[in-house]
Every structure is written in C-alpha cells, then in structure tokens.
Amino acid sequence: MTDKSEDIRLRLEGLVKNFESELQRNELREKVLSLVPMFRELRLLGKSLIPAELASSARDRILHYFLKYPQTIIHGDELLVVSGIQEYARRVRELRIQFGWSIASGLTIGEMMNEGEEFPQNFTGLRPEEYVLLTTEQDVCAAYRWNVANDIRKQSTSIRDRILAYLKANVGQPVTGEELRYVARNKTEWARRVRELRTEHGWSIVTHHTGRPDLPIGTYVLESDRQSPEHDRTIPDAVRRSVLRRDHYRCTQCGWSHEEWNPSDPRHLELHHVHPHAEGGKNQETNLVTLCTTCHDQVHAK
C-alpha cells in the first residue's frame, strides 16, 4: 500500500468510528450527511491503489487494470473502484472504440457462445456488467473502423446485410464481436446472422476456432469478397476444423498458408471434395482436402 493510500485509510477509519455515534441518533439526514465523506474517501482510496505515475486518469486506471489481468473476468464494481467514477462504462466504451482495445462485455461473449464460438469454460454465464480484455494488442485502426460501422449501422437494410457490408469494408482484417453487434444495432441475433453468412451463404468468415487459430478469440475475419460454391456450404464446422488441422492450415497443392496473406494476394483456404459432392461425395474428412482459392479454382476448371 502506498503512503497516500495509508493516509486515506486512516482518515476513513476515523470517519467510521465517528459514525458510531450518528447511528444512535434518530435524524436520518444527519446519518446520510455523515456518510458522504466516507464515500468520498473510499473513492479516493480506490483511485490511489494505482499510482498516478502509472495511470493518472480514470480511463488510464481502467486500462491499467485490464492489462494487468487480461482474459480475466472483470466485474464492473472493480472498475468502479479503480476508476473512482460512476460512469466507468463510458470509459470502457472509449477504450474499445477510440483506442482499439478488445474489451468484450459479458453480453456479447454470451451471444457469441450461443452460436458456437468457443471461449474458456469459466466464461459461461457471464453477466452484462462483466468484461474481459481478450487480447493485449492494441488495434490502432479501430477508431476508423468504428466510423465506418456507424455509417453502415444507419442503413435501412437487414441485420445480415449490414454485417456483411461491414465485413466487406474490412476484408482480410479482424473485427470484434462488439463491432458486429454495434452494426446490428445491438440486436441479440447478430451472432446467428454471422454464422448464417458463413454456413448457409458461403462467405469465408473465420474465427479462432473455425479455421484461423492465429486469430484472437472473439474476432472475425472475412477472408475474401467471394462466396464459396454452394455445394461447399454444408460442411459442418467441426469437420472443416478437423480437415484444416490435419492439413496444417496449408494448401495441399501449393503449400500456401495464411502466414503469406497480403492485400495484393487475398487468397484464403477452402475445402475441396475429392469425390465431387454433386456426384454423392460426402462431407467427411476422408473426402476433403485443403486448397487455397487459386488451386481450388484450377482444380474445378480442369
């Protein structure tokens, strides 16, 4: 404990002792007024736990706390203590939108888990007032993306179309579940629409557990602005994941992997049916191989 924290604690201890006499009185307002300085000292005590030289503002103290405990469930009450302000949720939103920190709420994580996204087991049942810093890497392009998201959010189209428009505006770049939820105007069905775009409409939207283990948990990437052939859209995610893992996330013909991805070569990995699906080939691991989109197109052209 710092010297400043100890000074505050001593003052608070004195206030608590003095309050013992107030409890014996019948006047309600006097009791309330005597508690006010205690609340002030408690707030100062919480702020003092993080030295000013490390974090001087409420927002900086919240960020410092998240960075000290990444991928840990943080309750809003904890942020209330370390920030020393009631409107801590606004500061969390600023850290997410303006400064690019991947802080997800319990509400968003729960909606992602309901649609099959995998998180640590202890994340099950998170409450809306709980938060998790998913990665300690700051996204410097986040502020620009949130401006784009705000424009798309206003469009009078379906939730699915708005989400797809936003993903297309960020092809090849990770976006967070919080961004997609915002584009969907905070509708709880947003995660289901993302899954439909991948599994029913053939858009190459990948996550940490659906083909891109290099991605942080809780992010999505539209790998290219093209839909998969209709017959490839019915491959279950579990089968797709197993085949990609078996083939070491590389094209089995040319060896291309996502480590070589760049905007001028926006390939991605797809699964190819050895025995054509149209001729009865099954969606089984033994009938599927990993190909990049270039090799896949060449195979079908032949």
Contacts in CASP RR format, 6 or more apart in sequence:
PFRMAT RR
TARGET T0000
AUTHOR 0000-0000-0000
METHOD contacts of the structure
MODEL  1
MTDKSEDIRLRLEGLVKNFESELQRNELREKVLSLVPMFRELRLLGKSLI
PAELASSARDRILHYFLKYPQTIIHGDELLVVSGIQEYARRVRELRIQFG
WSIASGLTIGEMMNEGEEFPQNFTGLRPEEYVLLTTEQDVCAAYRWNVAN
DIRKQSTSIRDRILAYLKANVGQPVTGEELRYVARNKTEWARRVRELRTE
HGWSIVTHHTGRPDLPIGTYVLESDRQSPEHDRTIPDAVRRSVLRRDHYR
CTQCGWSHEEWNPSDPRHLELHHVHPHAEGGKNQETNLVTLCTTCHDQVH
AK
1 9 0 8 1.000
2 48 0 8 1.000
2 51 0 8 1.000
4 48 0 8 1.000
5 45 0 8 1.000
5 48 0 8 1.000
5 49 0 8 1.000
8 41 0 8 1.000
8 44 0 8 1.000
8 45 0 8 1.000
8 48 0 8 1.000
9 45 0 8 1.000
11 41 0 8 1.000
12 38 0 8 1.000
12 41 0 8 1.000
12 42 0 8 1.000
12 45 0 8 1.000
15 34 0 8 1.000
15 37 0 8 1.000
15 38 0 8 1.000
15 41 0 8 1.000
16 38 0 8 1.000
18 34 0 8 1.000
19 31 0 8 1.000
19 34 0 8 1.000
19 35 0 8 1.000
19 38 0 8 1.000
22 30 0 8 1.000
22 31 0 8 1.000
22 34 0 8 1.000
23 31 0 8 1.000
25 31 0 8 1.000
43 84 0 8 1.000
46 81 0 8 1.000
46 82 0 8 1.000
46 84 0 8 1.000
47 58 0 8 1.000
47 61 0 8 1.000
47 82 0 8 1.000
47 83 0 8 1.000
47 84 0 8 1.000
49 81 0 8 1.000
49 82 0 8 1.000
50 61 0 8 1.000
50 64 0 8 1.000
50 65 0 8 1.000
50 82 0 8 1.000
54 60 0 8 1.000
54 64 0 8 1.000
55 61 0 8 1.000
55 63 0 8 1.000
55 64 0 8 1.000
58 83 0 8 1.000
58 84 0 8 1.000
58 85 0 8 1.000
58 88 0 8 1.000
58 91 0 8 1.000
59 83 0 8 1.000
59 91 0 8 1.000
59 94 0 8 1.000
59 95 0 8 1.000
61 82 0 8 1.000
61 83 0 8 1.000
61 84 0 8 1.000
62 79 0 8 1.000
62 82 0 8 1.000
62 83 0 8 1.000
62 88 0 8 1.000
62 91 0 8 1.000
62 92 0 8 1.000
62 95 0 8 1.000
63 95 0 8 1.000
63 99 0 8 1.000
63 101 0 8 1.000
64 82 0 8 1.000
65 74 0 8 1.000
65 78 0 8 1.000
65 79 0 8 1.000
65 82 0 8 1.000
66 74 0 8 1.000
66 95 0 8 1.000
66 101 0 8 1.000
66 103 0 8 1.000
66 131 0 8 1.000
66 133 0 8 1.000
67 133 0 8 1.000
67 136 0 8 1.000
69 133 0 8 1.000
70 133 0 8 1.000
70 134 0 8 1.000
70 135 0 8 1.000
70 136 0 8 1.000
71 120 0 8 1.000
71 132 0 8 1.000
71 133 0 8 1.000
71 134 0 8 1.000
72 132 0 8 1.000
72 133 0 8 1.000
73 122 0 8 1.000
73 123 0 8 1.000
73 126 0 8 1.000
73 130 0 8 1.000
73 131 0 8 1.000
73 132 0 8 1.000
74 130 0 8 1.000
74 131 0 8 1.000
74 132 0 8 1.000
74 133 0 8 1.000
75 129 0 8 1.000
75 130 0 8 1.000
75 131 0 8 1.000
76 88 0 8 1.000
76 89 0 8 1.000
76 129 0 8 1.000
76 130 0 8 1.000
76 131 0 8 1.000
77 129 0 8 1.000
79 88 0 8 1.000
79 89 0 8 1.000
79 91 0 8 1.000
79 92 0 8 1.000
79 131 0 8 1.000
80 86 0 8 1.000
80 88 0 8 1.000
83 91 0 8 1.000
85 91 0 8 1.000
92 103 0 8 1.000
92 131 0 8 1.000
95 101 0 8 1.000
95 103 0 8 1.000
96 102 0 8 1.000
96 103 0 8 1.000
96 142 0 8 1.000
96 176 0 8 1.000
96 178 0 8 1.000
97 142 0 8 1.000
97 143 0 8 1.000
97 146 0 8 1.000
98 142 0 8 1.000
98 143 0 8 1.000
98 146 0 8 1.000
99 138 0 8 1.000
99 142 0 8 1.000
99 143 0 8 1.000
100 138 0 8 1.000
100 139 0 8 1.000
100 140 0 8 1.000
100 142 0 8 1.000
100 143 0 8 1.000
101 133 0 8 1.000
101 138 0 8 1.000
101 139 0 8 1.000
101 142 0 8 1.000
102 133 0 8 1.000
102 134 0 8 1.000
102 135 0 8 1.000
102 137 0 8 1.000
102 139 0 8 1.000
102 176 0 8 1.000
102 178 0 8 1.000
102 216 0 8 1.000
102 218 0 8 1.000
102 219 0 8 1.000
103 131 0 8 1.000
103 132 0 8 1.000
103 133 0 8 1.000
103 134 0 8 1.000
103 178 0 8 1.000
104 131 0 8 1.000
104 132 0 8 1.000
104 134 0 8 1.000
104 176 0 8 1.000
104 177 0 8 1.000
104 178 0 8 1.000
104 218 0 8 1.000
105 128 0 8 1.000
105 130 0 8 1.000
105 131 0 8 1.000
105 178 0 8 1.000
106 125 0 8 1.000
106 126 0 8 1.000
106 127 0 8 1.000
106 128 0 8 1.000
106 130 0 8 1.000
106 131 0 8 1.000
106 132 0 8 1.000
107 126 0 8 1.000
107 128 0 8 1.000
108 177 0 8 1.000
108 178 0 8 1.000
108 181 0 8 1.000
109 119 0 8 1.000
109 123 0 8 1.000
109 126 0 8 1.000
109 132 0 8 1.000
109 218 0 8 1.000
110 123 0 8 1.000
110 125 0 8 1.000
110 126 0 8 1.000
111 181 0 8 1.000
111 188 0 8 1.000
111 190 0 8 1.000
111 191 0 8 1.000
112 119 0 8 1.000
112 177 0 8 1.000
112 191 0 8 1.000
112 218 0 8 1.000
113 119 0 8 1.000
113 123 0 8 1.000
113 124 0 8 1.000
114 191 0 8 1.000
114 192 0 8 1.000
115 191 0 8 1.000
115 192 0 8 1.000
115 194 0 8 1.000
115 195 0 8 1.000
116 195 0 8 1.000
116 237 0 8 1.000
117 191 0 8 1.000
117 207 0 8 1.000
117 209 0 8 1.000
117 217 0 8 1.000
117 218 0 8 1.000
118 208 0 8 1.000
118 209 0 8 1.000
118 217 0 8 1.000
119 217 0 8 1.000
119 218 0 8 1.000
123 132 0 8 1.000
126 132 0 8 1.000
134 176 0 8 1.000
134 216 0 8 1.000
134 217 0 8 1.000
134 218 0 8 1.000
134 219 0 8 1.000
135 216 0 8 1.000
135 217 0 8 1.000
137 216 0 8 1.000
139 174 0 8 1.000
141 173 0 8 1.000
145 170 0 8 1.000
145 173 0 8 1.000
145 175 0 8 1.000
145 179 0 8 1.000
146 179 0 8 1.000
146 182 0 8 1.000
148 166 0 8 1.000
148 169 0 8 1.000
148 170 0 8 1.000
149 166 0 8 1.000
149 179 0 8 1.000
149 182 0 8 1.000
149 183 0 8 1.000
152 162 0 8 1.000
152 165 0 8 1.000
152 166 0 8 1.000
152 169 0 8 1.000
152 183 0 8 1.000
153 162 0 8 1.000
153 182 0 8 1.000
153 183 0 8 1.000
153 185 0 8 1.000
155 161 0 8 1.000
155 162 0 8 1.000
155 165 0 8 1.000
157 165 0 8 1.000
159 184 0 8 1.000
159 185 0 8 1.000
159 187 0 8 1.000
159 189 0 8 1.000
159 190 0 8 1.000
159 193 0 8 1.000
160 193 0 8 1.000
160 196 0 8 1.000
160 197 0 8 1.000
162 183 0 8 1.000
162 184 0 8 1.000
163 180 0 8 1.000
163 183 0 8 1.000
163 184 0 8 1.000
163 190 0 8 1.000
163 193 0 8 1.000
163 194 0 8 1.000
163 197 0 8 1.000
164 197 0 8 1.000
164 203 0 8 1.000
166 175 0 8 1.000
166 179 0 8 1.000
166 180 0 8 1.000
166 183 0 8 1.000
167 175 0 8 1.000
167 180 0 8 1.000
167 197 0 8 1.000
167 203 0 8 1.000
167 205 0 8 1.000
167 220 0 8 1.000
167 222 0 8 1.000
168 222 0 8 1.000
168 225 0 8 1.000
170 222 0 8 1.000
171 222 0 8 1.000
171 223 0 8 1.000
171 224 0 8 1.000
171 225 0 8 1.000
171 266 0 8 1.000
172 221 0 8 1.000
172 222 0 8 1.000
172 223 0 8 1.000
172 224 0 8 1.000
172 261 0 8 1.000
172 263 0 8 1.000
172 266 0 8 1.000
173 221 0 8 1.000
174 215 0 8 1.000
174 216 0 8 1.000
174 219 0 8 1.000
174 220 0 8 1.000
174 221 0 8 1.000
175 219 0 8 1.000
175 220 0 8 1.000
175 221 0 8 1.000
176 218 0 8 1.000
176 219 0 8 1.000
176 220 0 8 1.000
177 190 0 8 1.000
177 191 0 8 1.000
177 218 0 8 1.000
177 219 0 8 1.000
177 220 0 8 1.000
180 190 0 8 1.000
180 191 0 8 1.000
180 194 0 8 1.000
180 220 0 8 1.000
181 187 0 8 1.000
181 190 0 8 1.000
181 191 0 8 1.000
183 190 0 8 1.000
184 190 0 8 1.000
184 193 0 8 1.000
194 205 0 8 1.000
194 220 0 8 1.000
197 203 0 8 1.000
197 205 0 8 1.000
198 204 0 8 1.000
198 205 0 8 1.000
198 206 0 8 1.000
198 210 0 8 1.000
199 233 0 8 1.000
199 234 0 8 1.000
199 237 0 8 1.000
200 233 0 8 1.000
201 227 0 8 1.000
201 233 0 8 1.000
202 227 0 8 1.000
202 228 0 8 1.000
202 230 0 8 1.000
202 232 0 8 1.000
202 233 0 8 1.000
203 222 0 8 1.000
203 227 0 8 1.000
203 228 0 8 1.000
204 222 0 8 1.000
204 223 0 8 1.000
204 224 0 8 1.000
204 226 0 8 1.000
204 228 0 8 1.000
204 268 0 8 1.000
204 270 0 8 1.000
205 220 0 8 1.000
205 221 0 8 1.000
205 222 0 8 1.000
205 223 0 8 1.000
206 212 0 8 1.000
206 215 0 8 1.000
206 220 0 8 1.000
206 221 0 8 1.000
206 223 0 8 1.000
206 268 0 8 1.000
207 215 0 8 1.000
207 217 0 8 1.000
207 218 0 8 1.000
207 219 0 8 1.000
207 220 0 8 1.000
207 221 0 8 1.000
208 215 0 8 1.000
208 216 0 8 1.000
208 217 0 8 1.000
208 218 0 8 1.000
208 219 0 8 1.000
209 217 0 8 1.000
209 237 0 8 1.000
209 241 0 8 1.000
210 237 0 8 1.000
210 240 0 8 1.000
210 241 0 8 1.000
211 240 0 8 1.000
211 241 0 8 1.000
211 244 0 8 1.000
211 249 0 8 1.000
211 269 0 8 1.000
212 221 0 8 1.000
212 249 0 8 1.000
212 258 0 8 1.000
213 249 0 8 1.000
214 258 0 8 1.000
214 259 0 8 1.000
215 221 0 8 1.000
223 261 0 8 1.000
223 266 0 8 1.000
223 268 0 8 1.000
223 269 0 8 1.000
224 266 0 8 1.000
224 267 0 8 1.000
224 268 0 8 1.000
224 293 0 8 1.000
225 266 0 8 1.000
226 293 0 8 1.000
228 270 0 8 1.000
229 300 0 8 1.000
231 273 0 8 1.000
231 276 0 8 1.000
231 277 0 8 1.000
231 278 0 8 1.000
232 270 0 8 1.000
232 271 0 8 1.000
232 273 0 8 1.000
232 277 0 8 1.000
234 283 0 8 1.000
235 271 0 8 1.000
235 283 0 8 1.000
235 288 0 8 1.000
236 283 0 8 1.000
239 283 0 8 1.000
239 284 0 8 1.000
239 285 0 8 1.000
239 288 0 8 1.000
240 271 0 8 1.000
242 285 0 8 1.000
243 271 0 8 1.000
243 285 0 8 1.000
243 288 0 8 1.000
243 289 0 8 1.000
243 290 0 8 1.000
244 269 0 8 1.000
244 271 0 8 1.000
244 290 0 8 1.000
246 285 0 8 1.000
247 289 0 8 1.000
247 290 0 8 1.000
248 257 0 8 1.000
249 257 0 8 1.000
249 258 0 8 1.000
249 269 0 8 1.000
249 290 0 8 1.000
250 256 0 8 1.000
250 257 0 8 1.000
250 269 0 8 1.000
250 290 0 8 1.000
251 257 0 8 1.000
251 269 0 8 1.000
251 290 0 8 1.000
251 291 0 8 1.000
251 292 0 8 1.000
251 295 0 8 1.000
252 289 0 8 1.000
252 290 0 8 1.000
252 291 0 8 1.000
253 291 0 8 1.000
253 292 0 8 1.000
253 295 0 8 1.000
253 299 0 8 1.000
254 292 0 8 1.000
254 294 0 8 1.000
254 295 0 8 1.000
255 292 0 8 1.000
256 267 0 8 1.000
256 269 0 8 1.000
256 292 0 8 1.000
256 294 0 8 1.000
256 295 0 8 1.000
257 269 0 8 1.000
258 268 0 8 1.000
258 269 0 8 1.000
261 267 0 8 1.000
261 268 0 8 1.000
267 292 0 8 1.000
267 293 0 8 1.000
267 294 0 8 1.000
268 292 0 8 1.000
268 293 0 8 1.000
269 290 0 8 1.000
269 291 0 8 1.000
269 292 0 8 1.000
269 293 0 8 1.000
270 290 0 8 1.000
270 291 0 8 1.000
270 292 0 8 1.000
270 293 0 8 1.000
270 296 0 8 1.000
271 288 0 8 1.000
271 289 0 8 1.000
271 290 0 8 1.000
271 291 0 8 1.000
272 288 0 8 1.000
272 289 0 8 1.000
272 290 0 8 1.000
272 291 0 8 1.000
272 296 0 8 1.000
272 299 0 8 1.000
273 281 0 8 1.000
273 283 0 8 1.000
273 287 0 8 1.000
273 288 0 8 1.000
274 287 0 8 1.000
274 288 0 8 1.000
274 289 0 8 1.000
275 281 0 8 1.000
275 282 0 8 1.000
275 287 0 8 1.000
277 283 0 8 1.000
281 287 0 8 1.000
291 299 0 8 1.000
END
